[in-house]
Protein backbone atom coordinates (compact mmCIF):
# COMPACT_ATOMS: atom_id res chain seq x y z
CA UNK A 1 0.00 0.00 0.00
CA UNK A 2 1.07 3.62 -0.37
CA UNK A 3 0.29 6.92 1.21
CA UNK A 4 1.47 10.48 0.55
CA UNK A 5 3.10 11.38 3.78
CA UNK A 6 4.50 14.78 2.87
CA UNK A 7 2.75 17.28 0.64
CA UNK A 8 4.80 18.90 -2.06
CA UNK A 9 5.31 22.65 -2.15
CA UNK A 10 5.74 24.93 -5.09
CA UNK A 11 9.49 24.34 -4.97
CA UNK A 12 9.96 21.06 -3.05
CA UNK A 13 8.84 17.56 -3.85
CA UNK A 14 6.45 15.64 -1.61
CA UNK A 15 6.95 12.12 -0.18
CA UNK A 16 5.13 8.82 -0.50
CA UNK A 17 5.42 6.03 2.06
CA UNK A 18 4.99 2.52 0.78
CA UNK A 19 4.05 -0.33 3.20
CA UNK A 20 4.68 -4.03 2.49
CA UNK A 21 2.76 -6.66 4.51
CA UNK A 22 3.23 -10.43 4.40
CA UNK A 23 0.93 -13.38 5.09
CA UNK A 24 3.49 -15.65 6.71
CA UNK A 25 3.88 -14.72 10.34
CA UNK A 26 7.56 -14.93 10.13
CA UNK A 27 7.72 -11.98 7.69
CA UNK A 28 7.58 -8.54 9.28
CA UNK A 29 5.83 -5.65 7.51
CA UNK A 30 8.15 -3.21 5.83
CA UNK A 31 7.89 0.53 4.87
CA UNK A 32 9.68 2.62 2.30
CA UNK A 33 9.42 6.40 1.98
CA UNK A 34 10.28 7.99 -1.30
CA UNK A 35 10.45 11.68 -2.32
CA UNK A 36 8.58 11.20 -5.49
CA UNK A 37 5.77 13.77 -5.52
CA UNK A 38 6.51 16.58 -7.95
CA UNK A 39 6.49 20.23 -6.71
CA UNK A 40 3.24 22.06 -7.37
CA UNK A 41 5.03 25.02 -8.94
CA UNK A 42 4.37 28.68 -8.21
CA UNK A 43 0.92 30.15 -8.56
CA UNK A 44 1.90 33.74 -9.16
CA UNK A 45 -0.49 36.51 -8.32
CA UNK A 46 -0.85 39.51 -10.61
CA UNK A 47 2.39 41.40 -11.13
CA UNK A 48 2.53 44.81 -9.47
CA UNK A 49 4.67 47.76 -10.51
CA UNK A 50 6.05 50.49 -8.28
CA UNK A 51 7.31 53.78 -9.76
CA UNK A 52 9.49 56.38 -8.11
CA UNK A 53 7.60 59.67 -7.73
CA UNK A 54 9.84 61.37 -10.27
CA UNK A 55 9.67 58.51 -12.78
CA UNK A 56 13.35 57.69 -12.38
CA UNK A 57 12.81 54.00 -11.54
CA UNK A 58 10.23 51.23 -11.68
CA UNK A 59 10.18 47.87 -9.91
CA UNK A 60 8.05 44.85 -10.80
CA UNK A 61 7.12 42.26 -8.19
CA UNK A 62 5.03 39.12 -7.93
CA UNK A 63 4.10 36.89 -4.99
CA UNK A 64 3.27 33.20 -5.05
CA UNK A 65 -0.27 32.49 -3.92
CA UNK A 66 0.85 29.13 -2.53
CA UNK A 67 3.52 30.66 -0.36
CA UNK A 68 3.65 34.39 0.32
CA UNK A 69 7.30 34.13 1.25
CA UNK A 70 8.06 33.34 -2.37
CA UNK A 71 8.42 36.69 -4.17
CA UNK A 72 10.23 37.77 -7.30
CA UNK A 73 11.25 41.32 -8.20
CA UNK A 74 12.68 42.95 -11.30
CA UNK A 75 14.12 46.40 -11.96
CA UNK A 76 13.46 48.18 -15.24
CA UNK A 77 15.58 50.27 -17.57
CA UNK A 78 14.00 53.75 -17.83
CA UNK A 79 13.79 55.99 -20.88
CA UNK A 80 11.95 59.31 -21.07
CA UNK A 81 10.45 61.63 -23.67
CA UNK A 82 8.62 64.98 -23.50
CA UNK A 83 5.22 64.15 -24.94
CA UNK A 84 3.40 67.44 -24.36
CA UNK A 85 4.84 70.92 -24.69
CA UNK A 86 4.15 73.39 -21.87
CA UNK A 87 2.08 76.53 -22.36
CA UNK A 88 1.57 79.62 -20.22
CA UNK A 89 -1.43 77.97 -18.53
CA UNK A 90 -0.47 74.28 -18.39
CA UNK A 91 2.66 72.35 -17.52
CA UNK A 92 4.17 70.11 -20.16
CA UNK A 93 4.34 66.33 -19.82
CA UNK A 94 7.13 63.76 -19.76
CA UNK A 95 6.41 60.10 -20.48
CA UNK A 96 8.71 57.56 -18.81
CA UNK A 97 8.99 54.02 -20.21
CA UNK A 98 10.08 51.07 -18.05
CA UNK A 99 11.47 48.04 -19.93
CA UNK A 100 12.18 44.72 -18.15
CA UNK A 101 14.39 41.85 -19.19
CA UNK A 102 12.23 39.33 -17.27
CA UNK A 103 9.52 37.82 -19.42
CA UNK A 104 6.93 37.98 -16.65
CA UNK A 105 7.20 41.77 -16.34
CA UNK A 106 5.52 43.85 -19.04
CA UNK A 107 6.70 47.23 -20.31
CA UNK A 108 5.17 50.09 -18.32
CA UNK A 109 4.74 53.83 -18.95
CA UNK A 110 4.21 56.75 -16.60
CA UNK A 111 3.29 60.30 -17.67
CA UNK A 112 4.01 63.22 -15.35
CA UNK A 113 3.09 66.91 -15.62
CA UNK A 114 6.60 67.96 -14.69
CA UNK A 115 7.64 70.39 -17.44
CA UNK A 116 7.41 73.94 -16.09
CA UNK A 117 4.81 76.28 -17.57
CA UNK A 118 5.99 79.05 -19.88
CA UNK A 119 5.75 82.68 -18.73
CA UNK A 120 2.91 84.79 -20.12
CA UNK A 121 3.73 86.77 -23.26
CA UNK A 122 2.04 90.13 -22.79
CA UNK A 123 2.03 92.41 -25.81
CA UNK A 124 3.05 96.05 -25.49
CA UNK A 125 -0.14 97.35 -27.11
CA UNK A 126 -2.91 98.38 -24.75
CA UNK A 127 -6.27 96.64 -25.08
CA UNK A 128 -9.43 98.00 -23.49
CA UNK A 129 -13.09 97.70 -22.64
CA UNK A 130 -15.48 100.50 -21.72
CA UNK A 131 -14.04 100.96 -18.24
CA UNK A 132 -10.44 99.68 -18.16
CA UNK A 133 -7.32 99.22 -20.26
CA UNK A 134 -4.91 96.29 -19.89
CA UNK A 135 -2.26 94.14 -21.57
CA UNK A 136 -3.28 90.75 -22.98
CA UNK A 137 -1.20 87.56 -23.10
CA UNK A 138 -0.75 86.52 -26.72
CA UNK A 139 -0.82 82.86 -25.72
CA UNK A 140 -3.88 82.53 -23.52
CA UNK A 141 -5.64 85.89 -23.40
CA UNK A 142 -4.93 86.52 -19.71
CA UNK A 143 -5.06 90.19 -18.66
CA UNK A 144 -2.45 92.14 -16.73
CA UNK A 145 -1.79 95.76 -15.67
CA UNK A 146 -5.53 96.54 -15.67
CA UNK A 147 -6.36 100.14 -14.72
CA UNK A 148 -9.29 102.52 -15.00
CA UNK A 149 -9.32 104.87 -18.00
CA UNK A 150 -7.95 108.38 -17.46
CA UNK A 151 -10.06 110.58 -19.74
CA UNK A 152 -9.45 114.10 -20.99
CA UNK A 153 -11.42 116.16 -23.48
CA UNK A 154 -10.10 116.49 -27.03
CA UNK A 155 -11.52 119.04 -29.47
CA UNK A 156 -11.42 118.40 -33.22
CA UNK A 157 -12.45 121.73 -34.70
CA UNK A 158 -11.99 120.58 -38.28
CA UNK A 159 -14.39 117.66 -37.77
CA UNK A 160 -16.69 119.76 -35.65
CA UNK A 161 -16.69 117.41 -32.68
CA UNK A 162 -15.22 116.82 -29.25
CA UNK A 163 -14.68 113.58 -27.34
CA UNK A 164 -13.10 112.12 -24.22
CA UNK A 165 -9.94 110.12 -24.83
CA UNK A 166 -7.92 107.99 -22.37
CA UNK A 167 -4.45 109.46 -22.01
CA UNK A 168 -2.95 105.98 -21.45
CA UNK A 169 -4.47 103.72 -24.10
CA UNK A 170 -6.25 106.06 -26.53
CA UNK A 171 -9.75 104.64 -25.99
CA UNK A 172 -12.37 107.20 -27.03
CA UNK A 173 -15.90 107.74 -25.84
CA UNK A 174 -18.68 108.61 -28.27
CA UNK A 175 -17.92 112.02 -29.83
CA UNK A 176 -20.19 114.98 -29.29
CA UNK A 177 -20.81 117.76 -31.83
CA UNK A 178 -19.26 121.11 -31.06
CA UNK A 179 -21.80 123.79 -30.14
CA UNK A 180 -22.68 126.20 -32.96
CA UNK A 181 -20.78 129.48 -32.37
CA UNK A 182 -23.04 132.39 -31.45
CA UNK A 183 -23.15 135.28 -33.97
CA UNK A 184 -23.71 138.83 -32.69
CA UNK A 185 -26.15 140.53 -35.09
CA UNK A 186 -25.04 143.84 -36.63
CA UNK A 187 -26.84 146.86 -35.15
CA UNK A 188 -29.78 148.04 -37.21
CA UNK A 189 -29.18 151.66 -38.37
CA UNK A 190 -31.72 154.20 -37.19
CA UNK A 191 -34.02 155.32 -39.99
CA UNK A 192 -33.17 158.73 -41.48
CA UNK A 193 -35.91 161.26 -40.96
CA UNK A 194 -37.24 162.54 -44.23
CA UNK A 195 -37.93 166.34 -44.48
CA UNK A 196 -41.50 167.12 -44.07
CA UNK A 197 -42.90 168.78 -47.14
CA UNK A 198 -44.31 172.25 -46.65
CA UNK A 199 -47.93 171.97 -47.27
CA UNK A 200 -49.04 174.25 -50.07
CA UNK A 201 -51.20 177.22 -49.02
CA UNK A 202 -53.00 177.38 -52.27
CA UNK A 203 -52.40 181.29 -52.58
CA UNK A 204 -49.99 182.18 -55.48
CA UNK A 205 -50.67 185.98 -55.14
CA UNK A 206 -48.58 186.15 -51.98
CA UNK A 207 -45.58 184.78 -53.85
CA UNK A 208 -45.97 187.31 -56.66
CA UNK A 209 -46.16 190.10 -54.10
CA UNK A 210 -42.85 189.16 -52.61
CA UNK A 211 -41.21 188.96 -56.00
CA UNK A 212 -42.46 192.46 -56.88
CA UNK A 213 -41.11 193.89 -53.63
CA UNK A 214 -37.69 192.43 -54.34
CA UNK A 215 -37.64 193.95 -57.83
CA UNK A 216 -38.72 197.35 -56.50
CA UNK A 217 -36.02 197.35 -53.84
CA UNK A 218 -33.42 196.45 -56.43
CA UNK A 219 -34.43 199.53 -58.51
CA UNK A 220 -34.78 202.05 -55.64
CA UNK A 221 -31.49 201.40 -53.91
CA UNK A 222 -29.27 202.67 -56.79
CA UNK A 223 -31.32 205.88 -57.09
CA UNK A 224 -30.99 206.62 -53.39
CA UNK A 225 -27.30 206.08 -53.59
CA UNK A 226 -26.89 208.50 -56.49
CA UNK A 227 -28.95 211.24 -54.79
CA UNK A 228 -26.83 211.04 -51.70
CA UNK A 229 -23.67 211.51 -53.72
CA UNK A 230 -25.05 214.61 -55.43
CA UNK A 231 -25.96 216.21 -52.15
CA UNK A 232 -22.41 216.01 -51.05
C-alpha positions in Angstrom: 0.0 0.0 0.0 1.1 3.6 -0.4 0.3 6.9 1.2 1.5 10.5 0.6 3.1 11.4 3.8 4.5 14.8 2.9 2.8 17.3 0.6 4.8 18.9 -2.1 5.3 22.7 -2.2 5.7 24.9 -5.1 9.5 24.3 -5.0 10.0 21.1 -3.1 8.8 17.6 -3.8 6.4 15.6 -1.6 7.0 12.1 -0.2 5.1 8.8 -0.5 5.4 6.0 2.1 5.0 2.5 0.8 4.0 -0.3 3.2 4.7 -4.0 2.5 2.8 -6.7 4.5 3.2 -10.4 4.4 0.9 -13.4 5.1 3.5 -15.7 6.7 3.9 -14.7 10.3 7.6 -14.9 10.1 7.7 -12.0 7.7 7.6 -8.5 9.3 5.8 -5.7 7.5 8.2 -3.2 5.8 7.9 0.5 4.9 9.7 2.6 2.3 9.4 6.4 2.0 10.3 8.0 -1.3 10.5 11.7 -2.3 8.6 11.2 -5.5 5.8 13.8 -5.5 6.5 16.6 -7.9 6.5 20.2 -6.7 3.2 22.1 -7.4 5.0 25.0 -8.9 4.4 28.7 -8.2 0.9 30.2 -8.6 1.9 33.7 -9.2 -0.5 36.5 -8.3 -0.9 39.5 -10.6 2.4 41.4 -11.1 2.5 44.8 -9.5 4.7 47.8 -10.5 6.1 50.5 -8.3 7.3 53.8 -9.8 9.5 56.4 -8.1 7.6 59.7 -7.7 9.8 61.4 -10.3 9.7 58.5 -12.8 13.4 57.7 -12.4 12.8 54.0 -11.5 10.2 51.2 -11.7 10.2 47.9 -9.9 8.0 44.8 -10.8 7.1 42.3 -8.2 5.0 39.1 -7.9 4.1 36.9 -5.0 3.3 33.2 -5.1 -0.3 32.5 -3.9 0.8 29.1 -2.5 3.5 30.7 -0.4 3.6 34.4 0.3 7.3 34.1 1.2 8.1 33.3 -2.4 8.4 36.7 -4.2 10.2 37.8 -7.3 11.3 41.3 -8.2 12.7 42.9 -11.3 14.1 46.4 -12.0 13.5 48.2 -15.2 15.6 50.3 -17.6 14.0 53.7 -17.8 13.8 56.0 -20.9 11.9 59.3 -21.1 10.4 61.6 -23.7 8.6 65.0 -23.5 5.2 64.2 -24.9 3.4 67.4 -24.4 4.8 70.9 -24.7 4.1 73.4 -21.9 2.1 76.5 -22.4 1.6 79.6 -20.2 -1.4 78.0 -18.5 -0.5 74.3 -18.4 2.7 72.3 -17.5 4.2 70.1 -20.2 4.3 66.3 -19.8 7.1 63.8 -19.8 6.4 60.1 -20.5 8.7 57.6 -18.8 9.0 54.0 -20.2 10.1 51.1 -18.1 11.5 48.0 -19.9 12.2 44.7 -18.1 14.4 41.8 -19.2 12.2 39.3 -17.3 9.5 37.8 -19.4 6.9 38.0 -16.7 7.2 41.8 -16.3 5.5 43.9 -19.0 6.7 47.2 -20.3 5.2 50.1 -18.3 4.7 53.8 -19.0 4.2 56.8 -16.6 3.3 60.3 -17.7 4.0 63.2 -15.3 3.1 66.9 -15.6 6.6 68.0 -14.7 7.6 70.4 -17.4 7.4 73.9 -16.1 4.8 76.3 -17.6 6.0 79.0 -19.9 5.7 82.7 -18.7 2.9 84.8 -20.1 3.7 86.8 -23.3 2.0 90.1 -22.8 2.0 92.4 -25.8 3.1 96.1 -25.5 -0.1 97.3 -27.1 -2.9 98.4 -24.8 -6.3 96.6 -25.1 -9.4 98.0 -23.5 -13.1 97.7 -22.6 -15.5 100.5 -21.7 -14.0 101.0 -18.2 -10.4 99.7 -18.2 -7.3 99.2 -20.3 -4.9 96.3 -19.9 -2.3 94.1 -21.6 -3.3 90.7 -23.0 -1.2 87.6 -23.1 -0.8 86.5 -26.7 -0.8 82.9 -25.7 -3.9 82.5 -23.5 -5.6 85.9 -23.4 -4.9 86.5 -19.7 -5.1 90.2 -18.7 -2.4 92.1 -16.7 -1.8 95.8 -15.7 -5.5 96.5 -15.7 -6.4 100.1 -14.7 -9.3 102.5 -15.0 -9.3 104.9 -18.0 -7.9 108.4 -17.5 -10.1 110.6 -19.7 -9.5 114.1 -21.0 -11.4 116.2 -23.5 -10.1 116.5 -27.0 -11.5 119.0 -29.5 -11.4 118.4 -33.2 -12.5 121.7 -34.7 -12.0 120.6 -38.3 -14.4 117.7 -37.8 -16.7 119.8 -35.7 -16.7 117.4 -32.7 -15.2 116.8 -29.3 -14.7 113.6 -27.3 -13.1 112.1 -24.2 -9.9 110.1 -24.8 -7.9 108.0 -22.4 -4.4 109.5 -22.0 -3.0 106.0 -21.5 -4.5 103.7 -24.1 -6.2 106.1 -26.5 -9.8 104.6 -26.0 -12.4 107.2 -27.0 -15.9 107.7 -25.8 -18.7 108.6 -28.3 -17.9 112.0 -29.8 -20.2 115.0 -29.3 -20.8 117.8 -31.8 -19.3 121.1 -31.1 -21.8 123.8 -30.1 -22.7 126.2 -33.0 -20.8 129.5 -32.4 -23.0 132.4 -31.4 -23.1 135.3 -34.0 -23.7 138.8 -32.7 -26.1 140.5 -35.1 -25.0 143.8 -36.6 -26.8 146.9 -35.1 -29.8 148.0 -37.2 -29.2 151.7 -38.4 -31.7 154.2 -37.2 -34.0 155.3 -40.0 -33.2 158.7 -41.5 -35.9 161.3 -41.0 -37.2 162.5 -44.2 -37.9 166.3 -44.5 -41.5 167.1 -44.1 -42.9 168.8 -47.1 -44.3 172.3 -46.6 -47.9 172.0 -47.3 -49.0 174.2 -50.1 -51.2 177.2 -49.0 -53.0 177.4 -52.3 -52.4 181.3 -52.6 -50.0 182.2 -55.5 -50.7 186.0 -55.1 -48.6 186.1 -52.0 -45.6 184.8 -53.8 -46.0 187.3 -56.7 -46.2 190.1 -54.1 -42.8 189.2 -52.6 -41.2 189.0 -56.0 -42.5 192.5 -56.9 -41.1 193.9 -53.6 -37.7 192.4 -54.3 -37.6 194.0 -57.8 -38.7 197.3 -56.5 -36.0 197.4 -53.8 -33.4 196.5 -56.4 -34.4 199.5 -58.5 -34.8 202.1 -55.6 -31.5 201.4 -53.9 -29.3 202.7 -56.8 -31.3 205.9 -57.1 -31.0 206.6 -53.4 -27.3 206.1 -53.6 -26.9 208.5 -56.5 -28.9 211.2 -54.8 -26.8 211.0 -51.7 -23.7 211.5 -53.7 -25.1 214.6 -55.4 -26.0 216.2 -52.1 -22.4 216.0 -51.0 
